Amino acid sequence: MAPISRRQAATLMAGAIVAPFAAPAIVSARSSQTVFIIVPYASGGSIDSLMRAIAKGMSEALDQPVLVDNKPGANGIVGSQYVARAAKDGSVLLAGGTGPISLNVLLRKNLPYKLADFASVAMLCNGPLSLTVNAKMPVTDMKSFVGYAKGRDKPMFYATLGPGSVTHLFGIMMGKSMGFAVTDVAYRNNPASVMELLSGECDLNFATPAAVIEHVKAGKLRLLAVSSDQRMPNLPDIPTFAESGYPELSASFWTALHAPAGTPHEAIDRLNAAANAAMQKPEIARQLAIDGLQADLGPPQLLDSQLSKDAALWGPVITAQHIALD
C-alpha cells in the first residue's frame, strides 16, 4: 500500500476518532452517483440488517445515496466475485467478512478471486465465539471442562456451520490446544446447532454469545469462555480463553468494507471516514450490542492487519489438516 501523506493521515484520524463532529466536513462532496454495498448473503439476516443501517449512516455522511444490494450464493463467492470485477471508482463495495474473504481464499484453490483483487476500506465490527455446553454436563469452568473432556472414552462432539467454517477450524484448534479428541458435526445454521446442544445431542457449541445467552440465563446452557481479547462488557463474569490459560484461542469473526483493487486512495479515504461516522451512530451501537458485536473503527490499514492475522491464525490449521473446498 502506498505511503500515507500528512493530509491522508489527518483525514483518517478525523474519520476514525472525531467522526461525529468532523466527518460531514471531511466527506461532503455531493454526488448523484449511488454507492452500492454488496452483501453476499440473502436479505433478512443479521449482517444484512446491520449493513442497511450502516448504509443509511454513510449516505448521511457522504450526502449521496448508499444502498445495499444482496447477491447471495456459494458461501459468499457470488457477491465477492461481483465486487472484485466491479468499477474501480468507489461506487461498489463489498460487505466482506471472515468467511467470504479470509477463509475462502485460504480454503479454495479454484476461487474466482484472490485477496489482491480487493482494497481495504474500513473495518466495521467484530465478535467473539463462545464455549457453551449443556448445563447438565458436570463442569463449571475451563479447568473442570478440560478434565471432563480428557476423561471421556469418546471424542467431544462440537457443532459447526460446515467444513472450513470458523467454528470448524476453531474446534480443531481447541482440541489440539487442550489435549483431547474432538469430532465436528455440521448444522445448517446456528439455531439448529443450539437446539441440538439443548437436547444433549451435541456436547459443545462455539456460537456467538448472543445466540445462547437467553438459554444461559434460563439455566439450560452454561457459557464457560469467550474468544475475545478482553471480557465482554455485557458478560463481565465470563472469562476469556486467554485468561483461562489458552491465549492461542483468542479469535474473532468480523465484518468490513472492501473495494475493488485499484480504487483511488481519495475515494477510499472518503468512504472510510463515512463508515467510521456511521458506526458511531446510537442506533448502530444499539444493534451491535444486541448482536454481541463491537465496533472496530480506524483507517483502512486496520483491515489489512486483520487479514494478516487471519492468515496467521487459520492458515496453519487448514494446512495441517489438509482442508480444501471445491
Secondary structure, DSSP 4 states (H G I P E B T S, - for coil): -PPPPHHHHHHHHHHHHSHHHHHHHHH----SSPEEEEESS-TTSHHHHHHHHHHHHHHHHHTS-EEEEE---TTTHHHHHHHHTS-SSSSEEEEEEIIIIIIHHHH-TT-S--GGGEEEEEEEEEE--EEEEETTSS-SSHHHHHHHHHH-SSPEEEEESSTTSHHHHHHHHHHHHHT--EEEEE-SSHHHHHHHHHHTSSSEE---HHHHHHHHHTTSEEEEEE-SSS--TT-TTSPBTTTTT-GGG---EEEEEEEETT--HHHHHHHHHHHHHHHTSHHHHHHHHHHT-EE----HHHHHHHHHHHHHHHHHHHHHTT----
